[in-house]
């Protein structure tokens, strides 16, 4: 198995429909958070962790996001005809990402505390196939009422008191086993989990889900309190 990740994929193709008027003419990752596009915060986290090869998929209003990302040194991978979801988008970017493990990050979240990407890199070992960053549901700023996973001895199981934060390190070598073009990372995690454990660690800081205008306001308030 190859070693530490040297590339990051930021998922930036979604429609952001729950953001209502904010995304009617603006791609969701370009919505302002603390005075700049929210995707810039994600890029900064990745770069601060020492990852220089940064990629982002695009689909909705690509002409309003691609030039900005490219000016920041991010390589864009456009999903032309159909949005591919997170798993399909990751697979479509594999020719650019290379064969090794990859960091993936959702830009629609706000973070405080330790750099989440540095935390993942510190915990990653070569025997892992996926390492997900989790946060206790009780500590998360979100409208979610149910968690995604339980965590025991560093291994995760479906359903429990932890939410997936949108940050992980994952191997892409088994993506070809899924026949559909468009599929979510949930589908890929289930495939990997059928062959062995999936790992997780906890983010020891603040985390806010920016899925709605109310979530954006909550994220702004959280960042002001830092």
Z-matrix of the N, CA and C atoms (Angstrom, degrees):
N
C 1 1.459
C 2 1.532 1 109.94
N 3 1.340 2 115.46 1 145.04
C 4 1.451 3 119.29 2 176.60
C 5 1.518 4 109.52 3 -75.47
N 6 1.345 5 116.29 4 164.59
C 7 1.449 6 121.45 5 -169.86
C 8 1.507 7 114.99 6 -87.62
N 9 1.334 8 115.73 7 -126.04
C 10 1.456 9 121.30 8 -173.21
C 11 1.527 10 111.53 9 -74.05
N 12 1.325 11 117.19 10 150.79
C 13 1.467 12 120.36 11 177.90
C 14 1.525 13 111.13 12 -65.32
N 15 1.326 14 115.80 13 145.72
C 16 1.458 15 120.22 14 173.01
C 17 1.525 16 111.34 15 -126.51
N 18 1.337 17 116.68 16 11.96
C 19 1.465 18 121.19 17 -179.65
C 20 1.521 19 109.62 18 -142.72
N 21 1.331 20 115.13 19 152.40
C 22 1.463 21 121.29 20 178.49
C 23 1.520 22 109.87 21 -130.76
N 24 1.314 23 115.14 22 142.22
C 25 1.464 24 123.31 23 177.18
C 26 1.528 25 108.42 24 -116.28
N 27 1.331 26 116.15 25 121.84
C 28 1.458 27 121.47 26 176.84
C 29 1.526 28 107.92 27 -106.02
N 30 1.319 29 116.44 28 126.00
C 31 1.467 30 120.99 29 -176.46
C 32 1.532 31 109.81 30 -83.23
N 33 1.334 32 115.85 31 110.49
C 34 1.464 33 120.63 32 -172.56
C 35 1.522 34 112.78 33 -130.83
N 36 1.336 35 117.35 34 22.73
C 37 1.465 36 120.43 35 -173.18
C 38 1.521 37 114.12 36 -97.37
N 39 1.319 38 118.28 37 -11.79
C 40 1.459 39 121.06 38 -169.82
C 41 1.519 40 114.58 39 -68.56
N 42 1.333 41 115.51 40 163.83
C 43 1.457 42 121.85 41 -177.62
C 44 1.529 43 112.96 42 -83.75
N 45 1.317 44 118.37 43 -25.20
C 46 1.460 45 120.63 44 178.92
C 47 1.512 46 113.48 45 63.77
N 48 1.326 47 117.41 46 36.84
C 49 1.465 48 120.44 47 -173.52
C 50 1.525 49 113.10 48 -62.88
N 51 1.321 50 118.11 49 -29.88
C 52 1.469 51 120.18 50 -179.28
C 53 1.525 52 112.34 51 -71.22
N 54 1.334 53 116.84 52 -11.14
C 55 1.464 54 119.99 53 177.21
C 56 1.528 55 111.88 54 -82.93
N 57 1.326 56 116.66 55 -1.92
C 58 1.468 57 123.62 56 173.46
C 59 1.530 58 110.98 57 57.66
N 60 1.331 59 118.66 58 -128.52
C 61 1.463 60 121.45 59 -173.47
C 62 1.526 61 113.05 60 -63.10
N 63 1.313 62 118.02 61 -23.53
C 64 1.464 63 120.69 62 -177.48
C 65 1.525 64 112.06 63 -62.96
N 66 1.326 65 117.14 64 -27.16
C 67 1.465 66 120.03 65 -177.60
C 68 1.529 67 112.79 66 -114.34
N 69 1.315 68 116.44 67 14.72
C 70 1.465 69 118.37 68 179.52
C 71 1.530 70 111.14 69 -65.01
N 72 1.330 71 116.18 70 -36.25
C 73 1.463 72 120.88 71 -179.96
C 74 1.524 73 111.90 72 -128.68
N 75 1.321 74 116.52 73 13.97
C 76 1.465 75 121.15 74 -177.07
C 77 1.521 76 109.55 75 -137.83
N 78 1.326 77 118.93 76 130.05
C 79 1.467 78 119.33 77 173.12
C 80 1.531 79 110.07 78 -59.83
N 81 1.304 80 116.51 79 140.02
C 82 1.465 81 120.04 80 -176.27
C 83 1.525 82 113.39 81 -52.76
N 84 1.346 83 120.46 82 -42.74
C 85 1.468 84 118.87 83 -179.13
C 86 1.524 85 113.93 84 -64.24
N 87 1.354 86 117.23 85 -14.39
C 88 1.461 87 120.80 86 178.96
C 89 1.525 88 112.53 87 -94.19
N 90 1.324 89 118.16 88 -2.02
C 91 1.465 90 121.15 89 174.61
C 92 1.526 91 108.76 90 -63.27
N 93 1.320 92 115.70 91 139.24
C 94 1.457 93 120.97 92 -174.58
C 95 1.530 94 112.10 93 -72.98
N 96 1.319 95 115.03 94 134.51
C 97 1.464 96 123.60 95 173.04
C 98 1.517 97 107.48 96 -134.49
N 99 1.319 98 116.95 97 118.10
C 100 1.467 99 121.79 98 -179.54
C 101 1.527 100 111.27 99 53.76
N 102 1.336 101 116.02 100 41.42
C 103 1.448 102 120.85 101 171.23
C 104 1.510 103 117.04 102 88.77
N 105 1.321 104 117.94 103 4.21
C 106 1.469 105 120.12 104 177.23
C 107 1.522 106 109.28 105 -153.52
N 108 1.337 107 117.89 106 163.70
C 109 1.464 108 119.57 107 -179.18
C 110 1.523 109 111.58 108 -57.07
N 111 1.331 110 115.87 109 138.70
C 112 1.470 111 118.57 110 -175.14
C 113 1.529 112 112.17 111 -59.82
N 114 1.327 113 118.21 112 -29.01
C 115 1.462 114 119.11 113 -179.53
C 116 1.527 115 111.70 114 -67.43
N 117 1.334 116 117.49 115 -24.51
C 118 1.462 117 119.28 116 177.23
C 119 1.530 118 111.16 117 -64.44
N 120 1.311 119 117.01 118 -34.01
C 121 1.467 120 120.03 119 176.78
C 122 1.527 121 110.00 120 -63.51
N 123 1.336 122 116.65 121 -40.95
C 124 1.467 123 120.79 122 178.69
C 125 1.524 124 111.02 123 -65.09
N 126 1.326 125 116.55 124 -44.39
C 127 1.467 126 120.42 125 178.76
C 128 1.523 127 110.26 126 -60.55
N 129 1.318 128 116.38 127 -41.76
C 130 1.467 129 120.67 128 -179.87
C 131 1.529 130 111.40 129 -61.91
N 132 1.324 131 117.45 130 -42.77
C 133 1.466 132 120.39 131 178.60
C 134 1.522 133 111.25 132 -59.68
N 135 1.322 134 115.80 133 -43.17
C 136 1.466 135 120.60 134 -179.02
C 137 1.525 136 110.83 135 -66.26
N 138 1.318 137 116.49 136 -45.43
C 139 1.463 138 120.25 137 -177.55
C 140 1.533 139 111.01 138 -68.46
N 141 1.314 140 117.15 139 -37.69
C 142 1.468 141 119.79 140 177.47
C 143 1.523 142 111.37 141 -62.17
N 144 1.320 143 116.90 142 -26.08
C 145 1.466 144 121.73 143 178.65
C 146 1.527 145 112.04 144 -84.33
N 147 1.332 146 117.00 145 2.07
C 148 1.457 147 120.61 146 175.81
C 149 1.516 148 115.23 147 92.01
N 150 1.325 149 117.35 148 10.12
C 151 1.468 150 121.07 149 -179.90
C 152 1.527 151 108.63 150 -95.45
N 153 1.316 152 116.61 151 116.79
C 154 1.462 153 121.16 152 -177.92
C 155 1.524 154 112.82 153 -99.15
N 156 1.322 155 117.87 154 -25.27
C 157 1.469 156 120.88 155 179.86
C 158 1.535 157 108.26 156 -87.13
N 159 1.332 158 115.24 157 100.53
C 160 1.460 159 121.19 158 -174.53
C 161 1.532 160 108.70 159 -120.35
N 162 1.328 161 115.24 160 132.87
C 163 1.459 162 122.72 161 -177.61
C 164 1.528 163 108.91 162 -127.63
N 165 1.326 164 116.39 163 153.73
C 166 1.466 165 121.10 164 175.78
C 167 1.516 166 108.80 165 -145.02
N 168 1.337 167 116.43 166 136.81
C 169 1.459 168 119.36 167 174.00
C 170 1.523 169 109.54 168 -88.96
N 171 1.323 170 116.61 169 149.73
C 172 1.460 171 121.93 170 -179.79
C 173 1.525 172 109.20 171 -135.14
N 174 1.320 173 115.13 172 156.22
C 175 1.476 174 120.47 173 175.92
C 176 1.527 175 110.17 174 -156.53
N 177 1.318 176 117.28 175 -57.14
C 178 1.461 177 122.03 176 -176.65
C 179 1.533 178 109.92 177 -79.77
N 180 1.337 179 116.39 178 124.31
C 181 1.470 180 122.54 179 -179.70
C 182 1.533 181 111.88 180 47.00
N 183 1.325 182 117.10 181 54.99
C 184 1.468 183 119.31 182 -173.57
C 185 1.521 184 113.76 183 -61.35
N 186 1.352 185 116.91 184 -30.93
C 187 1.466 186 119.79 185 -178.74
C 188 1.524 187 112.19 186 -67.88
N 189 1.348 188 116.78 187 -13.96
C 190 1.460 189 120.03 188 179.47
C 191 1.525 190 113.29 189 -97.79
N 192 1.319 191 116.69 190 0.93
C 193 1.462 192 119.14 191 179.02
C 194 1.525 193 112.53 192 -130.04
N 195 1.325 194 117.53 193 -34.89
C 196 1.463 195 119.66 194 -174.21
C 197 1.526 196 113.67 195 -61.62
N 198 1.348 197 120.49 196 -46.59
C 199 1.469 198 118.48 197 179.88
C 200 1.524 199 112.75 198 -59.83
N 201 1.326 200 116.54 199 -37.51
C 202 1.463 201 119.64 200 179.71
C 203 1.525 202 110.88 201 -65.78
N 204 1.321 203 116.88 202 -46.16
C 205 1.461 204 120.11 203 179.70
C 206 1.523 205 111.04 204 -63.38
N 207 1.316 206 116.25 205 -42.86
C 208 1.464 207 119.60 206 -179.53
C 209 1.524 208 111.60 207 -64.03
N 210 1.336 209 117.35 208 -33.17
C 211 1.467 210 120.40 209 177.20
C 212 1.523 211 111.99 210 -67.13
N 213 1.328 212 116.39 211 -19.95
C 214 1.466 213 122.03 212 178.11
C 215 1.524 214 111.92 213 -96.24
N 216 1.324 215 116.87 214 6.71
C 217 1.461 216 120.58 215 178.59
C 218 1.509 217 114.47 216 82.27
N 219 1.336 218 117.02 217 17.25
C 220 1.463 219 121.74 218 178.55
C 221 1.527 220 108.85 219 -94.30
N 222 1.312 221 117.22 220 131.24
C 223 1.463 222 122.31 221 176.08
C 224 1.521 223 109.25 222 -83.00
N 225 1.325 224 117.47 223 126.60
C 226 1.462 225 121.02 224 -178.43
C 227 1.527 226 110.76 225 -100.97
N 228 1.324 227 114.75 226 142.74
C 229 1.461 228 122.46 227 179.34
C 230 1.527 229 106.63 228 -123.96
N 231 1.324 230 116.41 229 105.23
C 232 1.463 231 119.86 230 -173.97
C 233 1.527 232 111.39 231 -85.25
N 234 1.332 233 115.57 232 132.09
C 235 1.458 234 122.64 233 172.46
C 236 1.524 235 106.78 234 -92.84
N 237 1.329 236 115.92 235 98.66
C 238 1.457 237 121.63 236 -165.56
C 239 1.527 238 114.27 237 -68.01
N 240 1.307 239 117.78 238 -60.01
C 241 1.463 240 120.57 239 -167.89
C 242 1.522 241 113.70 240 -94.65
N 243 1.317 242 117.31 241 -32.24
C 244 1.463 243 121.15 242 -175.39
C 245 1.519 244 109.29 243 -147.13
N 246 1.320 245 115.47 244 137.88
C 247 1.460 246 119.21 245 176.45
C 248 1.532 247 108.87 246 -69.89
N 249 1.318 248 116.44 247 138.03
C 250 1.464 249 121.52 248 -168.89
C 251 1.521 250 114.04 249 -102.72
N 252 1.329 251 117.73 250 0.73
C 253 1.461 252 122.60 251 -175.33
C 254 1.535 253 108.92 252 65.65
N 255 1.320 254 116.99 253 -179.74
C 256 1.464 255 119.76 254 -171.42
C 257 1.520 256 113.33 255 -69.25
N 258 1.325 257 116.69 256 -43.15
C 259 1.461 258 119.09 257 -179.65
C 260 1.516 259 112.50 258 -68.58
N 261 1.329 260 116.26 259 -46.18
C 262 1.450 261 120.12 260 178.42
C 263 1.517 262 112.12 261 -65.54
N 264 1.337 263 116.37 262 -36.76
C 265 1.456 264 120.04 263 177.38
C 266 1.514 265 112.34 264 -65.18
N 267 1.333 266 116.01 265 -39.39
C 268 1.461 267 119.77 266 177.44
C 269 1.523 268 110.43 267 -64.29
N 270 1.320 269 116.82 268 -43.60
C 271 1.463 270 119.68 269 -179.69
C 272 1.531 271 111.13 270 -64.28
N 273 1.326 272 117.62 271 -38.62
C 274 1.464 273 120.64 272 179.83
C 275 1.524 274 112.06 273 -64.51
N 276 1.326 275 116.52 274 -25.94
C 277 1.467 276 120.58 275 -179.23
C 278 1.520 277 113.32 276 -89.36
N 279 1.319 278 118.34 277 -3.31
C 280 1.468 279 120.83 278 -175.74
C 281 1.527 280 114.31 279 -57.40
N 282 1.334 281 120.17 280 -35.80
C 283 1.465 282 118.14 281 177.18
C 284 1.527 283 113.29 282 -59.86
N 285 1.325 284 116.95 283 -25.96
C 286 1.457 285 121.38 284 178.43
C 287 1.528 286 111.34 285 -89.73
N 288 1.314 287 115.75 286 -38.61
C 289 1.461 288 120.86 287 -174.22
C 290 1.519 289 112.86 288 -72.38
N 291 1.318 290 117.03 289 -33.54
C 292 1.455 291 120.52 290 -175.63
C 293 1.516 292 111.38 291 92.74
N 294 1.340 293 117.37 292 178.37
C 295 1.464 294 121.63 293 -170.54
C 296 1.525 295 115.16 294 -84.63
N 297 1.299 296 119.33 295 -11.40
C 298 1.458 297 121.29 296 -173.62
C 299 1.517 298 113.16 297 -81.61
N 300 1.339 299 117.03 298 179.52
C 301 1.462 300 120.71 299 176.07
C 302 1.523 301 110.79 300 -63.23
N 303 1.328 302 115.89 301 151.23
C 304 1.458 303 122.45 302 -172.69
C 305 1.525 304 109.50 303 -130.16
N 306 1.314 305 116.12 304 141.98
C 307 1.461 306 121.41 305 168.39
C 308 1.524 307 107.63 306 -82.53
N 309 1.324 308 118.01 307 133.69
C 310 1.460 309 120.10 308 170.47
C 311 1.523 310 108.24 309 -122.74
N 312 1.330 311 114.34 310 147.11
C 313 1.458 312 119.58 311 -173.86
C 314 1.523 313 109.67 312 -148.22
N 315 1.329 314 115.72 313 132.56
C 316 1.457 315 121.12 314 171.48
C 317 1.527 316 108.48 315 -86.85
N 318 1.335 317 118.48 316 133.67
C 319 1.463 318 119.31 317 -178.10
C 320 1.518 319 114.19 318 -81.66
N 321 1.336 320 118.06 319 -11.27
C 322 1.462 321 120.84 320 -173.76
C 323 1.526 322 112.15 321 -92.31
N 324 1.322 323 114.72 322 54.82
C 325 1.468 324 121.72 323 175.19
C 326 1.520 325 107.92 324 -150.28
N 327 1.317 326 115.75 325 151.54
C 328 1.463 327 121.62 326 174.70
C 329 1.523 328 108.79 327 -114.09
N 330 1.325 329 115.08 328 145.23
C 331 1.463 330 121.45 329 -174.30
C 332 1.518 331 110.89 330 -128.53
N 333 1.321 332 116.02 331 145.63
C 334 1.462 333 121.87 332 164.74
C 335 1.527 334 107.66 333 -131.32
N 336 1.322 335 115.29 334 164.55
C 337 1.462 336 119.12 335 -179.70
C 338 1.511 337 111.68 336 89.96
N 339 1.329 338 117.66 337 -155.03
C 340 1.463 339 121.57 338 -176.29
C 341 1.530 340 111.69 339 -60.92
N 342 1.316 341 115.57 340 148.10
C 343 1.462 342 120.30 341 176.85
C 344 1.531 343 109.49 342 -60.06
N 345 1.329 344 118.57 343 119.90
C 346 1.470 345 120.29 344 -175.16
C 347 1.523 346 113.19 345 -65.64
N 348 1.307 347 117.14 346 -31.72
C 349 1.466 348 119.84 347 -179.01
C 350 1.525 349 110.06 348 -71.99
N 351 1.316 350 116.72 349 -40.13
C 352 1.468 351 119.37 350 175.26
C 353 1.524 352 110.67 351 -60.59
N 354 1.336 353 116.31 352 -39.21
C 355 1.460 354 119.73 353 178.77
C 356 1.516 355 112.28 354 -62.32
N 357 1.313 356 116.72 355 -42.55
C 358 1.464 357 120.54 356 178.04
C 359 1.523 358 111.45 357 -64.10
N 360 1.322 359 116.50 358 -44.93
C 361 1.461 360 120.37 359 -178.85
C 362 1.520 361 111.51 360 -63.04
N 363 1.332 362 116.79 361 -37.08
C 364 1.465 363 120.47 362 179.66
C 365 1.522 364 111.93 363 -67.20
N 366 1.334 365 116.47 364 -33.07
C 367 1.467 366 120.72 365 -176.16
C 368 1.527 367 113.50 366 -89.96
N 369 1.313 368 117.78 367 -14.33
C 370 1.466 369 121.69 368 -174.94
C 371 1.522 370 111.45 369 -69.66
N 372 1.329 371 115.98 370 134.81
C 373 1.461 372 121.69 371 173.16
C 374 1.525 373 108.83 372 -128.12
N 375 1.316 374 116.01 373 158.65
C 376 1.461 375 120.32 374 -171.05
C 377 1.525 376 113.73 375 -67.75
N 378 1.332 377 117.86 376 -18.92
C 379 1.462 378 119.02 377 -179.94
C 380 1.531 379 112.53 378 -83.05
N 381 1.330 380 117.82 379 -6.68
C 382 1.463 381 121.14 380 -178.64
C 383 1.524 382 110.83 381 -81.47
N 384 1.329 383 114.51 382 149.42
C 385 1.464 384 120.30 383 173.27
C 386 1.516 385 111.84 384 -107.50
N 387 1.328 386 116.51 385 -26.64
C 388 1.460 387 121.03 386 174.14
C 389 1.523 388 107.93 387 -154.19
N 390 1.322 389 115.67 388 139.65
C 391 1.462 390 122.65 389 177.26
C 392 1.520 391 107.01 390 -132.32
N 393 1.327 392 116.31 391 109.47
C 394 1.455 393 122.29 392 -176.07
C 395 1.520 394 110.34 393 -98.61
N 396 1.322 395 116.05 394 141.46
C 397 1.458 396 121.22 395 175.80
C 398 1.525 397 108.63 396 -94.95
N 399 1.318 398 115.76 397 124.03
C 400 1.457 399 122.79 398 -174.38
C 401 1.522 400 110.72 399 -116.80
N 402 1.324 401 115.78 400 161.94
C 403 1.457 402 121.91 401 173.55
C 404 1.529 403 107.31 402 -138.09
N 405 1.334 404 118.04 403 140.78
C 406 1.464 405 118.66 404 176.98
C 407 1.527 406 111.01 405 -59.72
N 408 1.312 407 116.64 406 134.45
C 409 1.461 408 120.46 407 179.09
C 410 1.521 409 110.77 408 -55.14
N 411 1.316 410 116.88 409 -35.84
C 412 1.462 411 121.02 410 -178.08
C 413 1.522 412 112.75 411 -66.95
N 414 1.330 413 117.66 412 -21.28
C 415 1.466 414 121.68 413 -178.97
C 416 1.523 415 112.89 414 -100.11
N 417 1.321 416 117.85 415 -11.13
C 418 1.463 417 121.55 416 -173.34
C 419 1.525 418 111.14 417 -82.56
N 420 1.310 419 115.35 418 146.28
C 421 1.461 420 121.41 419 170.56
C 422 1.526 421 106.72 420 -93.21
N 423 1.299 422 116.18 421 102.26
C 424 1.457 423 121.50 422 -173.77
C 425 1.517 424 109.16 423 -163.58
N 426 1.322 425 116.06 424 160.40
C 427 1.464 426 120.52 425 173.15
C 428 1.522 427 111.51 426 -91.22
N 429 1.322 428 116.55 427 -3.28
C 430 1.465 429 120.67 428 179.19
C 431 1.527 430 110.49 429 -63.34
N 432 1.329 431 115.97 430 140.28
C 433 1.461 432 120.99 431 179.11
C 434 1.521 433 112.71 432 -108.24
N 435 1.326 434 116.99 433 -13.89
C 436 1.462 435 121.48 434 -178.95
C 437 1.519 436 109.82 435 -124.19
N 438 1.327 437 116.01 436 143.88
C 439 1.448 438 120.64 437 177.33
C 440 1.519 439 112.24 438 -80.43
N 441 1.332 440 115.16 439 171.93
C 442 1.463 441 121.65 440 179.75
C 443 1.522 442 112.56 441 -98.02
N 444 1.336 443 116.40 442 -38.33
C 445 1.460 444 120.61 443 -169.48
C 446 1.524 445 111.17 444 -142.59
N 447 1.321 446 114.74 445 157.37
C 448 1.461 447 122.05 446 162.42
C 449 1.524 448 106.93 447 -103.39
N 450 1.312 449 116.12 448 161.25
C 451 1.462 450 121.34 449 -176.97
C 452 1.518 451 108.62 450 -136.69
N 453 1.322 452 116.15 451 123.85
C 454 1.462 453 121.40 452 179.88
C 455 1.520 454 109.15 453 -143.83
N 456 1.337 455 115.09 454 123.46
C 457 1.464 456 121.25 455 -179.55
C 458 1.527 457 111.69 456 53.95
N 459 1.334 458 115.19 457 38.22
C 460 1.452 459 120.23 458 176.50
C 461 1.509 460 115.41 459 79.31
N 462 1.342 461 117.51 460 2.17
C 463 1.460 462 120.92 461 -179.53
C 464 1.524 463 109.76 462 -115.39
N 465 1.338 464 116.61 463 143.16
C 466 1.458 465 120.62 464 -175.49
C 467 1.524 466 111.43 465 -104.63
N 468 1.323 467 114.12 466 153.31
C 469 1.459 468 122.69 467 173.57
C 470 1.529 469 107.64 468 -134.14
N 471 1.320 470 116.39 469 154.22
C 472 1.455 471 120.89 470 178.49
C 473 1.530 472 110.99 471 -62.44
N 474 1.308 473 114.98 472 142.03
C 475 1.468 474 125.62 473 177.23
C 476 1.523 475 110.23 474 70.52
N 477 1.319 476 114.70 475 133.72
C 478 1.449 477 119.59 476 179.75
C 479 1.512 478 110.57 477 161.19
N 480 1.312 479 115.41 478 -159.97
C 481 1.458 480 121.50 479 -171.04
C 482 1.520 481 113.95 480 -98.16
N 483 1.332 482 117.85 481 9.25
C 484 1.465 483 121.38 482 -177.99
C 485 1.528 484 111.21 483 -116.92
N 486 1.334 485 114.90 484 143.08
C 487 1.458 486 121.67 485 174.29
C 488 1.521 487 109.99 486 -100.93
N 489 1.310 488 116.10 487 145.45
C 490 1.458 489 121.21 488 170.09
C 491 1.522 490 108.12 489 -77.10
N 492 1.325 491 116.52 490 129.85
C 493 1.466 492 121.11 491 -174.04
C 494 1.520 493 113.92 492 -85.66
N 495 1.319 494 117.60 493 -11.20
C 496 1.456 495 120.10 494 -174.86
C 497 1.508 496 113.53 495 95.52
N 498 1.335 497 117.91 496 7.56
C 499 1.468 498 122.21 497 178.06
C 500 1.525 499 109.21 498 -123.17
N 501 1.323 500 116.37 499 137.23
C 502 1.462 501 120.48 500 -179.56
C 503 1.521 502 109.89 501 -162.24
N 504 1.328 503 114.96 502 168.05
C 505 1.462 504 123.25 503 162.42
C 506 1.522 505 106.21 504 -117.17
N 507 1.334 506 116.38 505 134.60
C 508 1.458 507 119.34 506 -174.98
C 509 1.524 508 110.62 507 -146.95
N 510 1.309 509 115.24 508 144.85
C 511 1.463 510 120.65 509 173.08
C 512 1.529 511 109.10 510 -86.10
N 513 1.312 512 115.47 511 141.87
C 514 1.467 513 120.62 512 -175.13
C 515 1.525 514 113.27 513 -104.50
N 516 1.316 515 117.36 514 3.45
C 517 1.468 516 120.85 515 -169.98
C 518 1.522 517 114.09 516 -67.67
N 519 1.342 518 117.96 517 -17.30
C 520 1.466 519 120.05 518 179.83
C 521 1.527 520 113.31 519 -104.58
N 522 1.318 521 117.66 520 4.65
C 523 1.463 522 119.60 521 -179.61
C 524 1.524 523 112.37 522 -60.45
N 525 1.312 524 116.94 523 -28.73
C 526 1.470 525 120.18 524 -178.95
C 527 1.527 526 112.51 525 -65.82
N 528 1.328 527 117.20 526 -14.95
C 529 1.461 528 120.49 527 -177.81
C 530 1.528 529 112.76 528 -76.83
N 531 1.316 530 117.60 529 -10.99
C 532 1.464 531 121.07 530 178.95
C 533 1.527 532 108.54 531 -96.27
N 534 1.329 533 118.51 532 121.07
C 535 1.471 534 120.35 533 -171.51
C 536 1.524 535 114.74 534 -75.16
N 537 1.330 536 118.07 535 -30.02
C 538 1.462 537 119.98 536 -176.49
C 539 1.534 538 111.12 537 -69.23
N 540 1.326 539 115.86 538 153.20
C 541 1.463 540 120.26 539 174.76
C 542 1.525 541 111.37 540 -77.21
N 543 1.327 542 116.39 541 -41.26
C 544 1.462 543 121.70 542 -178.74
C 545 1.528 544 109.49 543 -108.18
N 546 1.318 545 116.45 544 123.91
C 547 1.470 546 121.20 545 178.35
C 548 1.518 547 108.48 546 -161.79
N 549 1.328 548 115.62 547 159.10
C 550 1.459 549 120.65 548 -176.44
C 551 1.525 550 111.07 549 -93.27
N 552 1.312 551 114.90 550 163.58
C 553 1.461 552 119.69 551 174.32
C 554 1.518 553 111.37 552 -61.24
N 555 1.327 554 117.73 553 -28.13
C 556 1.467 555 119.57 554 176.87
C 557 1.524 556 111.24 555 -56.15
N 558 1.306 557 115.83 556 -41.45
C 559 1.468 558 120.25 557 178.70
C 560 1.529 559 110.18 558 -62.64
N 561 1.317 560 116.61 559 -41.92
C 562 1.465 561 120.50 560 -178.49
C 563 1.524 562 111.14 561 -70.18
N 564 1.321 563 117.63 562 -39.66
C 565 1.472 564 119.55 563 176.72
C 566 1.521 565 110.55 564 -59.32
N 567 1.324 566 117.46 565 -42.70
C 568 1.465 567 120.27 566 179.49
C 569 1.523 568 110.95 567 -61.70
N 570 1.325 569 116.72 568 -39.52
C 571 1.457 570 120.44 569 178.04
C 572 1.529 571 110.35 570 -63.16
N 573 1.329 572 116.67 571 -45.85
C 574 1.464 573 120.15 572 179.47
C 575 1.525 574 111.34 573 -65.13
N 576 1.337 575 116.38 574 -40.75
C 577 1.466 576 120.23 575 -177.34
C 578 1.520 577 112.10 576 -66.22
N 579 1.319 578 117.63 577 -24.28
C 580 1.465 579 120.37 578 177.89
C 581 1.524 580 111.57 579 -68.47
N 582 1.325 581 116.55 580 -19.91
C 583 1.466 582 121.29 581 -178.41
C 584 1.525 583 113.80 582 -103.63
N 585 1.329 584 117.48 583 -6.46
C 586 1.460 585 119.26 584 -177.65
C 587 1.514 586 111.24 585 160.49
N 588 1.327 587 117.44 586 -178.28
C 589 1.459 588 120.78 587 -173.26
C 590 1.528 589 113.36 588 -70.38
N 591 1.330 590 114.11 589 149.17
C 592 1.459 591 123.56 590 169.13
C 593 1.523 592 106.43 591 -110.17
N 594 1.310 593 117.02 592 137.25
C 595 1.461 594 120.89 593 -172.41
C 596 1.529 595 112.08 594 -103.54
N 597 1.314 596 114.79 595 158.87
C 598 1.454 597 120.76 596 178.32
C 599 1.511 598 111.49 597 -149.32
N 600 1.327 599 115.63 598 154.47
C 601 1.459 600 122.66 599 171.57
C 602 1.524 601 107.84 600 -135.30
N 603 1.324 602 116.29 601 165.04
C 604 1.461 603 121.85 602 -175.81
C 605 1.523 604 110.14 603 -105.09
N 606 1.334 605 116.27 604 133.88
C 607 1.464 606 121.80 605 173.23
C 608 1.522 607 108.80 606 -78.05
N 609 1.324 608 116.59 607 123.12
C 610 1.463 609 121.95 608 -178.43
C 611 1.527 610 110.32 609 -96.44
N 612 1.296 611 115.48 610 61.35
C 613 1.454 612 121.24 611 179.66
C 614 1.510 613 109.59 612 -166.38
N 615 1.328 614 115.99 613 -169.83
C 616 1.452 615 120.40 614 -179.85
C 617 1.515 616 112.35 615 -82.67
N 618 1.322 617 115.91 616 150.25
C 619 1.464 618 121.93 617 177.70
C 620 1.519 619 108.56 618 -148.90
N 621 1.336 620 115.69 619 132.87
C 622 1.463 621 121.15 620 -179.70
C 623 1.516 622 109.80 621 -131.50
N 624 1.306 623 116.25 622 128.84
C 625 1.464 624 123.76 623 177.06
C 626 1.527 625 108.91 624 -79.85
N 627 1.342 626 116.84 625 123.05
C 628 1.467 627 120.58 626 -179.82
C 629 1.522 628 108.48 627 -105.24
N 630 1.321 629 116.16 628 71.78
C 631 1.454 630 120.23 629 -178.69
C 632 1.511 631 113.90 630 -100.37
N 633 1.329 632 116.59 631 -16.60
C 634 1.455 633 122.37 632 -174.89
C 635 1.525 634 109.01 633 -140.83
N 636 1.344 635 118.44 634 167.38
C 637 1.462 636 119.46 635 174.07
C 638 1.527 637 112.66 636 -56.47
N 639 1.331 638 117.41 637 -36.82
C 640 1.465 639 119.79 638 177.06
C 641 1.520 640 110.94 639 -64.78
N 642 1.333 641 117.26 640 -38.84
C 643 1.453 642 120.83 641 176.59
C 644 1.512 643 111.98 642 -63.89
N 645 1.328 644 116.93 643 -37.50
C 646 1.462 645 120.92 644 177.36
C 647 1.523 646 110.48 645 -63.80
N 648 1.327 647 117.10 646 -43.99
C 649 1.464 648 120.46 647 177.74
C 650 1.523 649 110.91 648 -62.71
N 651 1.322 650 116.86 649 -38.64
C 652 1.466 651 121.32 650 178.08
C 653 1.525 652 110.56 651 -64.96
N 654 1.327 653 116.62 652 -40.48
C 655 1.462 654 120.65 653 178.72
C 656 1.523 655 111.02 654 -64.60
N 657 1.324 656 116.74 655 -41.84
C 658 1.469 657 120.32 656 177.38
C 659 1.526 658 110.30 657 -59.44
N 660 1.329 659 116.46 658 -43.53
C 661 1.464 660 120.38 659 179.80
C 662 1.521 661 111.17 660 -64.69
N 663 1.331 662 117.49 661 -41.12
C 664 1.464 663 121.13 662 179.67
C 665 1.523 664 111.15 663 -62.22
N 666 1.326 665 116.76 664 -43.27
C 667 1.460 666 120.09 665 -178.11
C 668 1.523 667 111.77 666 -69.86
N 669 1.327 668 117.20 667 -31.48
C 670 1.465 669 120.16 668 177.79
C 671 1.518 670 111.58 669 -69.12
N 672 1.322 671 117.10 670 -26.52
C 673 1.465 672 121.35 671 -178.20
C 674 1.522 673 112.75 672 -78.60
N 675 1.334 674 117.30 673 -11.54
C 676 1.474 675 120.42 674 -175.78
C 677 1.523 676 109.94 675 -73.19
